[in-house]
Amino acid sequence: MTGRELMDSLTAAFGYQWSPAAHDAQVFESGPVRVSAPLDRPATVEVRAVMDDKAEVAQHSGRVAQALAPDVASWIQDQIAQGLDAYMQGLDPVDPIVTAYATSRHRDSMTRTATGGQVDVVFVDEQVIGDELYISFVPDPPPTRGLEPGGGLVLYPSGDRIWAANPDGTNPGLFVPSTRTPHGVDVLGWSADGSRLFYRAGVDLFAVDADGSQTVRVGALRSNPLCPVGVADDDCQPNEDIAISPDGTRLAYSLQEGRESDIHTIAVLDVASGQVSRLDPTRAPGVDMPSWSPDGTRLVFGCPGIGPRTDGICQVNVDGSDLRRILPSMAGDISDLQWSPDGSRILFKVDGDGRAELFTIGPDGVDLRSLTSDGLPDFAHWTRDGRIVFLRWERGSAGGPSDRGELRIMDADGGNSTTLDTTVAAQTAAGCLVCPYPDDQGRYVDGTHDINYRSWQPTSGDQP
């Protein structure tokens, strides 16, 4: 049964009314029932609600099961009853189908249908966001892909899963060992040598060795893995822009000192030990977005400018010594700092007065260059060969950026700017390490206003 046939059947039998989901136009929902596009293919369905509405989930999942997989309808109700018992006892992690995370526990029971599909009944005990129950129906589970030594694998998050494909876009599959969570997953990036991948599942951070030999949960004993041991969450607000060291052994980011404070400090986390070191000389208002030098010895980051309503760029050794300001002042907000692969330039974006432009500067603070002038560039990244790929937004009805745009690539000095095709194969050929791409409707942002992007595994040839 296709997604459209299922929707029509539920409408005829029970009066369901369908509309695109607010968070994702590729999903059609009626109450707690969500059917994923494309609707002309076998139905992929999820029935999800908070635990207070568990009876409603049981009722709707029963209706879906009778239409799609009547052979497992009674199994679903049995698993809901067993899961409720386990939930009332706190979802004991001793249970082999319970997975414990920093702030949640998930109980996932799975079975196959007579037609080869898969059904999951999942209970989520979440300390921060709230408890949930959901039942998913997948007609034909996709193949899985693991990391492969040698590099070149392309990863892209979609909903609550991470997908992987070959550099030419062939053989897509669900990435393993990534974790499915109801709060989404995100690829943080690779180490520059391609030896390690970092991703986020909910609030948990994971590091995966490229040969698949080891998966590490970063800061596993803390509710927020980026906060120092013994520091309360209210006194530690990590910025989500995390920089991965070239060898994958450390993470750099900014820490906000409390929810109401404007004071930030650059911090470095050792992945193996989980120890967080604050670089105290960097402590200042608005410090953020560090980027590693290719040799892993220094960090560049945004810092306060000299003068009102200005930002600057600073550099520091990874031990906190030799702090220096390489760009004293620039009108607007500086963000998205990235050291070039060969270490010769630093790329950054400046936002101000409803416009954004791209610039580069030498690591010694000389030779500031303006690369764009139309006020619409965003999400810029270096390519393997030292060019810059970026998204140029279309103007919306109010004059500002819309959710649609054009992917472009240019030389490091801003010359030879041309349109870049958005297929995986074309982006691979262009040397993308991170590249945005549009959905089927031409939009570059998802329902939560995050950019859709792909991330390429670096190879040994990418090292300067």
Secondary structure, DSSP 4 states (H G I P E B T S, - for coil): -BHHHHHHHHHHHH----EEETTEEEEEEETTEEEESPTTSB--EEEEEEGGGHHHHHHHHHHHHHHH-GGGHHHHHHHHHHHHHHHHTT--TTSTTEEE-SSEEEEEEEEE-TTS-EEEEEEEEESSS--EEEEEEESSPPPEE---TTS--EEEEETTEEEEE-TTS-S-EEESS----TT-EEEEEE-TTSSEEEEEETTEEEEEETTSS-EEEETTTSSSTTSPTT--GGG-EE-S--EE-TTSSEEEEEEESSTT--EEEEEEEETTT--EEE-GGG-EET-EEEEE-TTSSEEEEEEE-SSTTEEEEEEEETTS-S-EEEEEEEESEEEEEEE-TTSS-EEEEEEETTEEEEEEE-TTS---EE---SS-EEEEEE-TTS-EEEEEEEE-TTSSEEEEEEEEEE-TTS-S-EE---SHHHHHHTT-SEEE---TTSBSB-TTSPBPEEEEPP-GGG--
